[in-house]
Each structure stands twice: as C-alpha cells, then as structure tokens.
Amino acid sequence: FRSTPFNMNGDQADQTKEQGEQTKQQGEESKNENNTTQKKEEPKKEQSNEEKLLAEIKKTEKELAECKEKYITTIAEVENARKDTHRKVAEGKKDSNVNFAKSLGPFYDQLDKTIKLVKETREDPEEELKDVYNNVKESKTLLEKTFKDFGIVEYDPDGLLFDPKRHSALFQIPYFPGAPVSHVGQVINTGYTIKTRILRTANVGVFAQPPE
C-alpha cells in the first residue's frame, strides 16, 4: 500500500496563511489588553511627606524668584521716573530763571534812559522832571508786564482781617471805639504772590485789641 502525498492548491494555502496571521494578531491584541488592564489596575504611588515638602519648597522658591524679579524691575522704573522728574524740574527752573532775566532787559534799558535824562545842568527843571516822571511810569509798566507774564500778582490787604501767612505786622494801631479789631489799618508795603505761593508778605499796621 503506497500513501499518496496530500497537495493543497493555491487558494487553500492562502486561506491557511490568512487564518494563521489572524490568530497571531488576536493573540497580540489579547496580550496588549492584558497589559493595559494591568497598568490601569496598578495603584498610583502616593508621595511621601518628604517628597511633598520638597515639591512645595521648589514651588515657593520659584514664586519668590518671580516676585524678586518684579520687585527689582519696579524699583528700577521708580528710580528712572524720579531721575527724569528731577531733571525736568531742574531744566524748568533753569529755563524760568533765564526767561525772567531776559524779561528784565527792557526794564533796565528804561531805567538807564531815565537816568540819562537827568542832566547836571538843568535848563528847564519842570520839563526835565516831567520827562523823568513819564519814563519812571513807563518803567513801572514794563515791570508790571513782566510780573504778569510770570504769574506775579500784587495784593493790597488794607481793611482785611490780619492773616499771619500773608501779612507781617510792623506795629499796632491803638484801639478806639468802632475800630475794626485785628484788621489791617495801614499798609506800608503791598504783598506779592506767584501763582499760589506767597512771594512777599505785605508789611502792615494792625488795629489793637480793646484794653481790658
């Protein structure tokens, strides 16, 4: 009896190979699923107190470094602003002084002109006096204009209540019935303000309190 070898045709061989590959793939998928399940089932490792403390220290150190950087930046900005303001104020004062000095030029010229009008040999004293008066008046007008340009204002406190911030009492006027006590009764020199500041207090005489 002779055995006859079993020969598979091409379709049967391909089918067998495909079944083998499917079986292999199913086995790998099953293995991956088992690994995934094992990973999911593994309990999360809890940090120790030392690890928690170290993590908190690192977090705090990072926050402190950020705060320090912001603080240094802020200090630098404030210092730059202070220097810039100081420079602008200094420049403003310098420009103001220069402008004020320039504005006094016409006033000086007018005074010089007035002095030159006064002659040692007076041919017509009356006419000469008139010219001097007119030039002095014009000089005063020029000075008033300069004061106005720089915010300098004259004030006369006659009849006002005495204010030690704005008035300097040189003497007291004796009390008499009906006198406005503690009020300015005589102005020796008027005062001046520049914008909102007192440039010069007014020199005055003040009505005294009634005798006791």
HUPE-V762455 format. One record per residue. N is the residue number from 1. PHI is phi in whole degrees, 0 to 359 (* if undefined). OMEGA is omega in whole degrees, 0 to 359 (* if undefined). NEAR is the number of other C-alpha atoms within 8 Angstrom. Layout:
n:phi:omega:near
N:PHI:OMEGA:NEAR
N:PHI:OMEGA:NEAR
This chain:
n:phi:omega:near
1:*:181:2
2:249:178:3
3:281:180:4
4:258:181:4
5:298:182:4
6:272:181:4
7:249:178:4
8:268:176:6
9:281:184:6
10:296:183:6
11:293:181:6
12:294:179:8
13:294:179:9
14:295:181:8
15:294:179:8
16:296:179:8
17:296:181:8
18:294:179:8
19:296:179:8
20:295:179:8
21:294:178:8
22:297:180:8
23:297:179:8
24:296:181:8
25:294:179:8
26:297:179:8
27:295:179:8
28:293:179:8
29:296:179:8
30:297:180:8
31:293:179:8
32:296:179:8
33:296:179:8
34:296:179:8
35:297:180:8
36:297:180:8
37:297:180:8
38:295:180:8
39:294:180:7
40:293:184:7
41:281:180:6
42:292:181:6
43:293:179:5
44:290:182:4
45:288:181:4
46:278:180:4
47:290:176:7
48:283:180:6
49:300:179:6
50:294:179:7
51:294:177:8
52:299:181:9
53:295:179:8
54:297:179:8
55:295:179:8
56:293:179:8
57:296:179:8
58:298:179:8
59:297:180:8
60:295:179:8
61:298:178:8
62:295:179:8
63:295:178:8
64:296:179:8
65:296:179:8
66:294:179:8
67:296:179:8
68:298:180:8
69:295:178:8
70:296:180:8
71:296:180:8
72:297:179:8
73:296:180:8
74:296:179:8
75:300:180:8
76:295:180:8
77:294:179:8
78:296:180:8
79:295:178:8
80:296:179:8
81:295:180:8
82:296:179:8
83:296:181:8
84:294:179:8
85:295:179:8
86:299:179:8
87:296:181:8
88:294:179:8
89:296:180:8
90:298:179:8
91:294:179:8
92:296:178:8
93:295:181:8
94:298:179:8
95:296:180:8
96:295:179:8
97:295:180:8
98:295:181:8
99:296:179:8
100:294:179:10
101:298:178:8
102:297:183:7
103:291:179:9
104:280:180:10
105:304:180:8
106:300:179:8
107:295:178:12
108:296:180:8
109:301:181:8
110:291:177:12
111:296:179:11
112:298:178:8
113:296:179:9
114:296:180:12
115:297:181:8
116:292:179:7
117:287:181:9
118:279:181:8
119:260:178:6
120:293:177:4
121:261:185:4
122:272:177:7
123:279:179:4
124:222:184:6
125:304:183:7
126:295:179:6
127:293:179:7
128:295:179:11
129:297:179:8
130:295:179:8
131:296:179:10
132:297:180:12
133:300:181:8
134:297:180:8
135:288:177:12
136:295:179:11
137:297:179:8
138:292:177:9
139:297:179:11
140:296:179:9
141:297:178:8
142:296:180:10
143:292:178:10
144:297:178:8
145:295:178:8
146:297:178:11
147:302:182:10
148:296:180:9
149:298:182:7
150:257:176:8
151:76:179:9
152:268:184:12
153:236:177:10
154:275:176:8
155:225:181:9
156:247:185:8
157:270:183:10
158:305:178:8
159:86:181:8
160:272:176:7
161:295:182:7
162:299:179:9
163:233:183:6
164:299:178:7
165:281:184:5
166:245:185:10
167:234:173:13
168:245:182:9
169:278:180:10
170:272:181:7
171:198:177:7
172:250:176:9
173:266:183:9
174:306:182:6
175:290:170:11
176:213:183:6
177:305:180:4
178:90:180:4
179:290:178:7
180:285:184:6
181:302:178:10
182:63:175:10
183:252:179:11
184:288:181:15
185:255:180:11
186:206:180:9
187:251:177:13
188:274:176:8
189:224:176:7
190:291:179:12
191:258:179:14
192:223:173:13
193:241:173:14
194:235:188:11
195:59:183:7
196:257:184:5
197:251:176:6
198:279:178:9
199:273:176:9
200:208:178:8
201:285:179:12
202:278:177:16
203:270:190:13
204:221:169:15
205:251:187:14
206:241:177:15
207:294:183:15
208:283:176:10
209:288:177:7
210:294:180:7
211:296:180:4
212:278:*:2
